Amino acid sequence: MIPNRSFRPAPVTARDRLLEAGVKLIRRQGFAATSVDELCREAGVTKGAFFHHFASKEDLGARLADYWGASTSGFFSEAPFRQHGDPLDRVLAYLDLRIALIGGPAEGFSCVAGTMVQEAFLTSGAIRSACRDSIMGNADLMVDDLRAAIAARGVDADAESLARHMQAVIQGAFVLAKIQDDEATAGEVARESLQHFKRYLTLLFEKGTVQ
């Protein structure tokens, strides 16, 4: 199993410690249930330090989505699957990597941006916008590979739409994981969803059209 924190360096500054505290607490208990006091205790900083770096809890939430998006995009941009010569192989290997990253409790592998936006999409435009950029930034990472695979195989499909659907499956897999009663089933259900999508893509590119 690939270590889940492998794409984020150990935090050094108070700001980064607060962001890492946000990753841990918000994935585990949600945005609304996470207080500034809890974030400070988890990060080992004072409340004064919190408000030095963030104007409010909402500001932390928006910056957390930025932080999450930048770290995940950087990780997937440089991952070994990028070395495959065939663009379809790159897409399928990306899904294999996403599957490999699923393990342990759902709060250990789910998406911070996906968790926050489910709570705050109507109450915080700043968080909604930052979460959109984070999630869609990950979708955008695969558009060029999907477009190249579509062109190479003459498939009647839209690369941007497929990339968005891939993120819908990934985010949906995390939601399904969260409703399970035990850790083992959570990971199994999430991996299963991505494996189904991988089979769908394989069949799509073999058949050459979207029905």
Buried (B, 14 or more C-beta within 10 A) or exposed (E): EEEEEEBBEEBEEBBBBBBBBBBBBBBBEBBEEBEBEBBBEBBEBEEEBBBEBBEEBBBBBBBBBBBBBBBBBEBBEEBEBEEBEBBBBBBBBBBBBBBEBBBEBBBBBBBBBBBBBBBBEEEBEBBBEBBBBBBBBBBBBBBEBBBBBBEEBEBEBBBBEBBBBBBEBBBBBBBBBBEBEEBEEBBBBBBBBBBEBBEBBBEBBEEEEEE
